[in-house]
Amino acid sequence: MILEFSCEAENDLEQIADHIARDNLRSALSFVRELRSKCEDLIDSPDGFALVPRSERHDIRRCVHAII
């Protein structure tokens, strides 16, 4: 399986990091690293993640990353 971040996804990650960094730079970097790592988990076990509704034929999957 190939993991590819779209330009939109990269922009979203940057905006998320910028937003968190306003309060805590270290947390921003850590959170974005965690998000990227979670996405990389798709490579090892793609069937462990839900298909995106209406995108099943493209085999697009998603997972939720919660902040605790």
VOTIVO-14200 format. One record per residue: residue number from 1; residue in three letters; chain; x negated, y, z of N, C-alpha, C, CB in turn. Coordinates in steps of 0.02 Angstrom, whole numbers, plus 50000, padded with zeros to 5 digits. Atoms other than C-alpha are relative to their C-alpha. Glycine has a CB too. Layout:
NUM Ala A X Y Z X Y Z X Y Z X Y Z
...
% end
This chain:
1 Met A 49958 49941 50000 50000 50000 50000 49956 50062 50000 50048 50000 50061
2 Ile A 50036 49936 50004 49943 50176 49961 50039 50052 50041 49992 50023 49926
3 Leu A 49970 49946 49962 49977 50317 50083 49979 50066 49969 49979 49997 50076
4 Glu A 50014 49936 50032 49990 50488 50004 50042 50054 50033 50012 49997 49924
5 Phe A 49965 49943 49971 50035 50651 50088 50014 50049 49943 49959 50033 50057
6 Ser A 49982 49951 50051 50129 50767 49971 49975 50069 50022 50078 50001 49987
7 Cys A 50019 49931 49983 50084 50951 49963 50048 50028 50052 50000 50044 49936
8 Glu A 49949 49976 49953 50247 50986 50054 49986 49973 50071 50070 49980 49977
9 Ala A 50015 50030 49935 50199 50865 50193 49939 50032 50032 49989 49924 49993
10 Glu A 50060 49967 49974 50027 50942 50210 50017 50070 50026 49946 50005 49945
11 Asn A 49979 49933 49978 50107 51115 50222 50040 49996 50064 50042 50035 49945
12 Asp A 49961 50010 49939 50230 51051 50352 49954 49987 50060 50049 49943 49992
13 Leu A 50047 50015 49945 50087 50980 50457 49963 50063 50021 49950 49945 49978
14 Glu A 50036 49937 49985 49995 51145 50445 50045 50048 50040 49975 50034 49936
15 Gln A 49954 49956 49964 50148 51242 50500 50015 49976 50071 50066 50006 49961
16 Ile A 49990 50029 49933 50178 51123 50645 49941 50016 50044 50010 49922 49995
17 Ala A 50061 49986 49962 49998 51143 50700 49996 50074 50019 49937 49980 49960
18 Asp A 50002 49928 49987 50007 51332 50685 50049 50019 50055 50015 50041 49937
19 His A 49949 49984 49950 50166 51338 50788 49978 49978 50070 50067 49966 49982
20 Ile A 50022 50026 49935 50097 51229 50928 49938 50038 50024 49984 49924 49996
21 Ala A 50063 49966 49983 49928 51318 50923 50011 50068 50031 49957 50007 49938
22 Arg A 49987 49935 49968 50010 51481 50975 49995 49994 50076 50070 50025 49980
23 Asp A 50002 50011 49928 50021 51405 51149 49940 49959 50021 50063 49966 50022
24 Asn A 50053 50046 49978 49887 51271 51148 49967 49969 49939 50028 49945 50046
25 Leu A 50036 50025 50058 49759 51239 51011 49984 49926 50005 49936 50040 49990
26 Arg A 50018 50070 49991 49701 51074 51083 50061 49954 49989 49971 49989 50071
27 Ser A 49939 50040 50010 49880 51007 51089 50020 49998 49927 50057 50029 50042
28 Ala A 49983 49997 50071 49909 51064 50910 49959 49950 49960 49990 50071 49973
29 Leu A 50044 50046 50036 49759 50969 50845 50015 49927 50018 49926 50016 50016
30 Ser A 49985 50067 49978 49800 50816 50948 50066 49974 49971 50004 49997 50077
31 Phe A 49935 50021 50025 49982 50812 50894 49998 49984 49925 50052 50054 50013
32 Val A 50004 50011 50072 49943 50827 50708 49959 49936 49987 49968 50061 49964
33 Arg A 50039 50063 50006 49811 50689 50728 50044 49940 50013 49940 50000 50049
34 Glu A 49954 50055 49984 49943 50579 50809 50049 49988 49943 50038 50015 50065
35 Leu A 49953 50007 50056 50066 50613 50668 49967 49966 49940 50026 50069 49978
36 Arg A 50035 50031 50056 49937 50569 50536 49986 49926 50015 49934 50037 49986
37 Ser A 50014 50069 49981 49889 50411 50630 50063 49957 49995 49973 49998 50072
38 Lys A 49936 50036 50004 50072 50359 50643 50016 49985 49927 50057 50040 50032
39 Cys A 49988 50011 50071 50088 50381 50455 49954 49946 49972 49991 50066 49961
40 Glu A 50048 50050 50023 49932 50276 50428 50020 49929 50021 49930 50016 50026
41 Asp A 49975 50065 49978 50017 50135 50524 50042 49967 49945 50042 50007 50064
42 Leu A 49961 50026 50055 50127 50117 50370 49959 49953 49955 50028 50057 49958
43 Ile A 50044 50040 50044 49978 50044 50276 49998 49928 50025 49929 50030 49998
44 Asp A 50007 50067 49971 49962 49895 50395 50066 49963 50006 49967 50004 50067
45 Ser A 49935 50034 49990 50147 49859 50424 50058 50041 49973 50011 49986 50075
46 Pro A 49947 49958 50029 50261 49949 50302 50070 49975 50015 49990 50003 49925
47 Asp A 49933 50026 49986 50407 49834 50337 50022 50014 50071 50002 49925 49987
48 Gly A 49983 49983 49931 50401 49889 50518 50034 50068 50007 49938 49999 50042
49 Phe A 49970 49934 49999 50474 50057 50470 50062 50001 49955 49949 50053 49977
50 Ala A 49936 49998 50035 50648 50100 50409 49993 50033 49932 50052 50037 50042
51 Leu A 49995 49968 50065 50684 50139 50228 50041 50064 50007 50031 49953 49947
52 Val A 49962 49938 50000 50745 50316 50197 50064 49989 49959 49957 50059 49970
53 Pro A 49937 50009 50037 50929 50310 50150 50000 50038 49933 50060 50023 50043
54 Arg A 49995 49974 50068 50960 50343 49965 49932 50003 49965 50031 50069 50001
55 Ser A 50066 50002 50032 50773 50318 49930 49972 49929 50002 49951 50048 50034
56 Glu A 50022 50070 49993 50767 50129 49952 49965 49975 49937 50059 49956 50016
57 Arg A 50029 50026 50062 50729 50097 49769 49929 50024 49989 50043 50019 49940
58 His A 50069 49974 50005 50570 50201 49787 49957 49974 50057 50001 50077 50000
59 Asp A 50035 50029 49942 50522 50106 49946 49969 50054 50044 49945 49952 49977
60 Ile A 50022 49945 49956 50506 50270 50044 50023 49984 50070 50027 50069 49976
61 Arg A 49985 50019 49931 50497 50237 50230 49986 50058 50048 49958 49939 50021
62 Arg A 50010 49948 49950 50500 50342 50388 49995 49970 50069 50055 50052 49997
63 Cys A 50000 50019 49929 50467 50332 50573 50005 50064 50040 49935 49959 50019
64 Val A 49992 49943 49956 50506 50445 50717 49940 50004 50047 50067 49995 50041
65 His A 50055 49989 49953 50366 50519 50821 50026 50047 50054 49936 50029 49964
66 Ala A 49972 49960 49945 50428 50580 50989 49945 50030 50043 50046 49957 50042
67 Ile A 50044 49967 49952 50343 50702 51105 50028 49984 50069 49995 50078 49988
68 Ile A 49978 50017 49932 50350 50643 51284 49962 50043 50049 49989 49925 50016
% end
